[in-house]
Amino acid sequence: MNHPDYDRFPHRRLNLLTGDWLLVSPHRTQRPWQGQTEAPDRTTVAAFDPSCYLCPGNLRAGGVRNPDYRQPFVFTNDFAALLPDAPHFDTGTGSLLRAEAESGTCRVICYSPRHDLSFGQMQTAEARAVIRAWQKEYDELGNRPEIRHVQIFENRGIAMGCSNPHPHGQIWANATIPTLPALEGRQQRAFQVERGECLLCSYLAEELTTSERLVMANDHFVVLIPFWATWPFETLLLPRRHDSRITGLTTEEITALADIMIRLNICYDNLFLTIFPYSMGIHQQPTDGLEYPEWHWHIHYFPPLLRSATVKKHMVGYEMMAMPQRDLTAEVCAERLRNVSTTTHYRDMPQ
């Protein structure tokens, strides 16, 4: 149920997936949108860059040459954050300076041989190929006995620390379950134990009763601004059918997921007429061989842009010392996204 004071007075919102609270201060921005108008970013990018270490046939920084790939290409990161042969150690639970070894592997996935594509400019068949590669990697890495969690993610744009515009993402496989997926797992498990229902199935049903935070949907997936969104224009992509991992997707669902991810990326790019920066991540159940019926897989998009292509949201001051805070409400941001074209990329529009 919508509260009449959501868009007028400060209040807190509960993040169902983490249990954390968010401070919302809508009175600090009396107008729904105060962003500046900017000229579209039509920077020309070549389809092949001889200096790009991710383009087909080019030499990578680690000295290995890429094959002349035409489909999504996956390789072990030349400068991986996790190593499969890290020596074991554990300082013990009694130590105040607690540390233990963490092993694993990190892979890079090039979505396309085309250097100049964004996800929103891909064809459906190209996006389907990326999703199938994600499935293969999750299955292959997750079946390794030493791997307990597989994190698929993408950092896009310089604002997110990504200096290479070639369309690509990463896959990190850990020997332990990382903090945020573990926290989400505990929340989903607690909800199921308490109510006998899936947390995200129940949440999606609640959101669909009003659709005020709904951004887009198709027969199999829904994209919405979560009620507890911290980042401006943060979205949550939810499958309508309950499943704990992406390996269970049907052929029809893969096509539907490709379609809605392309549309969301077009929507993001058209919002500020630039290749929109974000961090995207797929959260799925652990891969330790156990079953997690409470897990409902989903995709997070965390974009940093606040009011224009040049004004960014950073966690500072109160947010670093106390709790996350935002001025633009989830409802305002959802309306803003709904009013943007999701079918034609701004670079393909008549000038």
C-alpha positions as CSV (number, residue, x, y, z in Angstrom):
1,M,0.0,0.0,0.0
2,N,1.3,3.4,-0.9
3,H,1.8,5.8,2.0
4,P,0.6,9.4,1.4
5,D,3.7,10.8,3.0
6,Y,6.3,8.8,1.1
7,D,7.1,11.7,-1.2
8,R,6.8,14.5,1.5
9,F,8.6,13.6,4.7
10,P,11.8,11.7,5.8
11,H,11.3,8.1,6.6
12,R,13.2,4.8,6.7
13,R,12.8,1.8,4.4
14,L,13.8,-1.7,5.1
15,N,15.8,-3.7,2.6
16,L,14.2,-7.1,2.7
17,L,17.3,-8.8,1.1
18,T,19.8,-7.6,3.7
19,G,17.8,-6.4,6.7
20,D,19.5,-3.0,6.5
21,W,17.6,0.3,6.8
22,L,17.7,3.2,4.3
23,L,17.0,6.9,5.1
24,V,14.8,8.6,2.5
25,S,14.6,12.4,2.5
26,P,12.2,13.4,-0.3
27,H,11.6,16.9,1.0
28,R,15.2,17.8,0.0
29,T,14.2,17.9,-3.6
30,Q,10.8,19.5,-4.1
31,R,10.8,18.8,-7.8
32,P,10.8,15.2,-9.1
33,W,13.6,16.0,-11.5
34,Q,16.2,18.8,-11.4
35,G,18.8,17.4,-13.8
36,Q,20.5,19.4,-16.4
37,T,20.0,18.9,-20.1
38,E,23.1,17.6,-21.9
39,A,23.9,16.9,-25.5
40,P,23.8,13.2,-26.5
41,D,27.1,11.5,-26.2
42,R,27.8,10.4,-29.8
43,T,31.4,9.5,-29.4
44,T,32.4,7.3,-32.2
45,V,34.0,4.0,-31.2
46,A,35.5,1.6,-33.8
47,A,34.2,-1.9,-34.1
48,F,37.8,-3.1,-33.7
49,D,40.6,-1.5,-31.7
50,P,44.1,-2.8,-32.3
51,S,45.2,-1.5,-28.9
52,C,42.3,-3.2,-27.0
53,Y,43.4,-6.3,-25.0
54,L,39.9,-7.8,-25.3
55,C,39.4,-7.6,-29.1
56,P,39.8,-10.7,-31.2
57,G,43.4,-11.6,-32.2
58,N,45.0,-9.0,-29.9
59,L,47.7,-9.6,-27.3
60,R,46.5,-9.3,-23.7
61,A,48.5,-7.6,-20.9
62,G,49.6,-11.0,-19.6
63,G,51.2,-12.0,-22.9
64,V,48.5,-14.3,-24.2
65,R,46.9,-13.7,-27.6
66,N,43.1,-13.8,-27.9
67,P,41.7,-16.2,-30.5
68,D,39.7,-14.8,-33.4
69,Y,36.5,-15.4,-31.5
70,R,33.0,-14.7,-33.0
71,Q,30.9,-15.8,-30.0
72,P,31.3,-14.9,-26.3
73,F,34.8,-15.6,-25.2
74,V,35.8,-16.6,-21.7
75,F,39.3,-16.7,-20.3
76,T,41.0,-16.8,-16.9
77,N,41.8,-13.3,-15.8
78,D,45.5,-12.5,-16.3
79,F,45.5,-10.6,-13.0
80,A,43.0,-12.5,-11.0
81,A,41.9,-11.4,-7.5
82,L,41.6,-15.1,-6.5
83,L,44.1,-17.8,-7.0
84,P,43.3,-21.6,-7.1
85,D,46.5,-22.5,-5.4
86,A,46.6,-20.0,-2.5
87,P,48.4,-21.5,0.5
88,H,46.1,-22.5,3.4
89,F,46.2,-20.6,6.7
90,D,43.9,-19.6,9.5
91,T,44.8,-17.4,12.4
92,G,42.0,-19.1,14.5
93,T,38.8,-17.9,16.0
94,G,40.5,-16.7,19.2
95,S,42.6,-14.1,17.4
96,L,41.4,-10.5,17.3
97,L,43.4,-10.2,14.0
98,R,41.4,-12.9,12.3
99,A,42.4,-14.0,8.8
100,E,42.1,-17.1,6.7
101,A,43.2,-18.1,3.2
102,E,40.7,-17.6,0.3
103,S,41.1,-19.5,-3.0
104,G,39.2,-19.5,-6.2
105,T,39.4,-18.3,-9.8
106,C,38.4,-15.2,-11.8
107,R,37.3,-15.2,-15.4
108,V,36.6,-12.6,-18.0
109,I,33.8,-12.9,-20.5
110,C,33.9,-10.9,-23.7
111,Y,30.3,-10.5,-24.7
112,S,31.0,-9.8,-28.4
113,P,34.0,-9.4,-30.8
114,R,32.6,-6.0,-31.5
115,H,34.5,-3.3,-29.6
116,D,31.8,-0.7,-30.1
117,L,28.7,-2.4,-28.7
118,S,26.9,-1.7,-25.5
119,F,24.5,-4.4,-24.2
120,G,21.6,-2.3,-25.3
121,Q,22.9,-2.3,-28.9
122,M,23.2,-6.1,-29.1
123,Q,20.8,-8.2,-31.1
124,T,18.6,-10.7,-29.1
125,A,20.6,-13.7,-30.4
126,E,23.9,-12.1,-29.2
127,A,22.5,-11.5,-25.7
128,R,21.2,-15.1,-25.6
129,A,24.7,-16.3,-26.3
130,V,26.0,-14.3,-23.4
131,I,23.3,-15.8,-21.1
132,R,24.2,-19.3,-22.2
133,A,27.9,-18.6,-21.5
134,W,26.9,-17.4,-18.0
135,Q,25.0,-20.7,-17.5
136,K,27.9,-22.8,-18.7
137,E,30.4,-21.0,-16.4
138,Y,28.1,-21.2,-13.4
139,D,27.6,-24.9,-14.0
140,E,31.2,-25.7,-14.7
141,L,32.7,-23.7,-11.9
142,G,30.0,-24.5,-9.4
143,N,30.5,-28.2,-9.9
144,R,34.1,-27.9,-8.7
145,P,34.3,-29.4,-5.2
146,E,36.4,-26.4,-3.9
147,I,34.0,-23.8,-5.1
148,R,31.0,-22.7,-3.0
149,H,29.9,-19.6,-4.8
150,V,29.9,-18.2,-8.4
151,Q,29.5,-14.4,-8.8
152,I,28.7,-13.2,-12.3
153,F,28.9,-9.4,-12.6
154,E,29.7,-6.5,-14.9
155,N,31.3,-3.1,-14.2
156,R,30.5,-0.7,-17.1
157,G,31.9,2.8,-17.5
158,I,34.8,4.7,-16.2
159,A,32.6,5.9,-13.2
160,M,32.6,2.2,-12.1
161,G,36.3,1.7,-12.5
162,C,36.1,0.1,-15.9
163,S,38.6,1.7,-18.3
164,N,38.0,-0.7,-21.3
165,P,34.8,0.0,-23.2
166,H,34.8,-3.4,-24.9
167,P,31.6,-5.2,-23.8
168,H,32.6,-7.6,-21.1
169,G,31.9,-8.9,-17.7
170,Q,33.5,-11.0,-15.0
171,I,33.0,-14.3,-13.1
172,W,34.6,-14.8,-9.7
173,A,34.3,-18.2,-8.1
174,N,35.1,-18.4,-4.4
175,A,35.9,-21.2,-1.9
176,T,33.5,-19.4,0.5
177,I,30.2,-17.6,0.2
178,P,30.8,-13.8,0.0
179,T,29.2,-11.4,2.5
180,L,26.3,-10.0,0.5
181,P,25.1,-13.3,-1.1
182,A,25.4,-14.9,2.3
183,L,23.3,-12.2,3.9
184,E,20.7,-12.4,1.2
185,G,20.6,-16.1,1.7
186,R,20.0,-15.8,5.4
187,Q,17.2,-13.3,4.9
188,Q,15.4,-15.5,2.3
189,R,15.8,-18.5,4.5
190,A,14.4,-16.7,7.6
191,F,11.4,-15.5,5.6
192,Q,10.7,-19.0,4.3
193,V,11.0,-20.5,7.8
194,E,8.8,-17.8,9.4
195,R,6.1,-17.6,6.7
196,G,6.5,-20.7,4.5
197,E,6.9,-18.6,1.4
198,C,9.6,-17.3,-0.9
199,L,10.6,-13.8,0.0
200,L,11.1,-12.5,-3.5
201,C,8.0,-14.2,-4.9
202,S,5.9,-12.5,-2.1
203,Y,7.7,-9.2,-2.7
204,L,7.1,-9.4,-6.5
205,A,3.4,-10.1,-5.9
206,E,3.2,-7.1,-3.6
207,E,4.9,-4.8,-6.2
208,L,2.6,-6.0,-9.0
209,T,-0.5,-4.9,-7.1
210,T,0.4,-1.2,-7.6
211,S,3.1,-1.2,-10.3
212,E,4.2,2.3,-9.1
213,R,7.8,1.1,-8.9
214,L,7.6,-1.1,-12.0
215,V,9.9,-0.1,-14.9
216,M,9.2,-2.9,-17.5
217,A,8.1,-6.5,-17.8
218,N,7.5,-9.3,-20.2
219,D,5.9,-12.8,-19.7
220,H,8.8,-14.1,-17.7
221,F,10.6,-11.2,-16.1
222,V,10.0,-7.9,-14.2
223,V,12.3,-5.0,-13.8
224,L,11.5,-2.6,-10.9
225,I,13.0,0.0,-8.6
226,P,13.2,-1.9,-5.3
227,F,11.3,-0.2,-2.5
228,W,14.6,0.1,-0.6
229,A,16.7,1.3,-3.5
230,T,19.9,3.1,-2.3
231,W,21.4,4.0,-5.7
232,P,19.7,6.5,-8.0
233,F,17.8,4.4,-10.7
234,E,18.9,1.1,-9.0
235,T,16.8,-1.7,-10.4
236,L,16.1,-5.3,-9.5
237,L,15.4,-7.8,-12.3
238,L,13.2,-10.6,-11.1
239,P,12.1,-13.8,-12.8
240,R,8.3,-14.5,-12.4
241,R,9.0,-18.2,-12.0
242,H,10.7,-19.3,-8.8
243,D,14.1,-20.9,-9.3
244,S,17.4,-20.7,-7.4
245,R,19.8,-20.4,-10.4
246,I,20.0,-19.4,-14.0
247,T,20.9,-22.9,-15.2
248,G,17.1,-23.8,-15.0
249,L,16.1,-21.3,-17.6
250,T,14.0,-22.6,-20.5
251,T,14.8,-21.6,-24.1
252,E,11.8,-19.3,-24.0
253,E,13.0,-17.7,-20.7
254,I,16.5,-17.2,-22.1
255,T,15.0,-15.2,-25.0
256,A,12.8,-13.2,-22.6
257,L,15.8,-12.5,-20.4
258,A,17.9,-11.3,-23.3
259,D,15.0,-9.1,-24.5
260,I,14.4,-7.4,-21.2
261,M,18.1,-6.9,-20.4
262,I,18.5,-5.2,-23.8
263,R,15.5,-3.0,-23.2
264,L,16.7,-2.0,-19.7
265,N,20.1,-1.1,-21.1
266,I,18.5,1.0,-23.9
267,C,16.4,2.6,-21.2
268,Y,19.5,3.4,-19.0
269,D,21.5,4.8,-22.0
270,N,18.5,6.9,-23.1
271,L,18.0,8.3,-19.6
272,F,21.0,10.6,-19.8
273,L,21.9,10.1,-23.5
274,T,25.2,8.4,-22.7
275,I,26.5,4.9,-22.3
276,F,25.2,4.5,-18.8
277,P,27.6,3.3,-16.1
278,Y,26.6,0.7,-13.7
279,S,27.6,-2.4,-11.7
280,M,25.4,-5.4,-12.5
281,G,25.4,-8.7,-10.6
282,I,23.5,-12.0,-10.7
283,H,22.8,-13.4,-7.3
284,Q,22.1,-17.2,-7.2
285,Q,22.2,-20.0,-4.6
286,P,25.6,-21.3,-3.4
287,T,27.3,-24.1,-5.3
288,D,28.3,-26.3,-2.3
289,G,26.2,-29.2,-3.4
290,L,23.3,-28.5,-1.1
291,E,19.8,-27.4,-2.2
292,Y,18.5,-24.0,-1.3
293,P,14.7,-23.9,-2.1
294,E,14.4,-20.5,-0.4
295,W,16.7,-18.9,-3.0
296,H,15.1,-16.8,-5.8
297,W,17.8,-15.8,-8.2
298,H,17.8,-12.2,-9.4
299,I,19.9,-9.4,-11.0
300,H,20.9,-6.1,-9.3
301,Y,21.8,-3.0,-11.3
302,F,23.6,-0.3,-9.3
303,P,24.1,2.9,-11.4
304,P,25.9,5.9,-9.9
305,L,24.4,8.7,-12.0
306,L,22.2,11.1,-9.9
307,R,20.9,13.9,-12.0
308,S,22.9,14.0,-15.2
309,A,25.6,12.2,-17.1
310,T,28.2,14.2,-15.1
311,V,26.6,14.3,-11.6
312,K,27.3,11.1,-9.7
313,K,26.2,9.6,-6.5
314,H,28.9,8.7,-4.0
315,M,28.7,7.2,-0.6
316,V,30.1,9.9,1.7
317,G,29.6,11.6,5.1
318,Y,26.4,10.3,6.8
319,E,26.2,7.3,4.4
320,M,29.7,6.1,5.3
321,M,29.3,6.8,9.0
322,A,25.7,6.0,9.7
323,M,23.4,4.5,7.0
324,P,22.6,4.9,3.3
325,Q,20.5,7.9,2.4
326,R,18.7,9.2,-0.7
327,D,16.6,12.1,-1.8
328,L,15.0,10.8,-4.9
329,T,12.4,8.2,-4.0
330,A,12.1,4.8,-5.7
331,E,8.7,5.9,-7.0
332,V,10.0,9.1,-8.7
333,C,12.9,7.2,-10.3
334,A,10.6,4.4,-11.6
335,E,8.4,7.0,-13.2
336,R,11.4,8.7,-14.8
337,L,12.6,5.3,-16.3
338,R,9.1,4.4,-17.5
339,N,9.1,7.6,-19.6
340,V,12.2,6.7,-21.5
341,S,12.2,4.7,-24.7
342,T,13.2,1.1,-24.3
343,T,13.1,0.1,-27.9
344,T,15.3,2.6,-29.8
345,H,18.7,3.4,-28.6
346,Y,19.4,7.2,-28.6
347,R,22.4,6.7,-30.9
348,D,20.0,5.2,-33.5
349,M,17.5,8.0,-33.3
350,P,17.4,10.8,-35.9
351,Q,19.7,13.7,-35.0
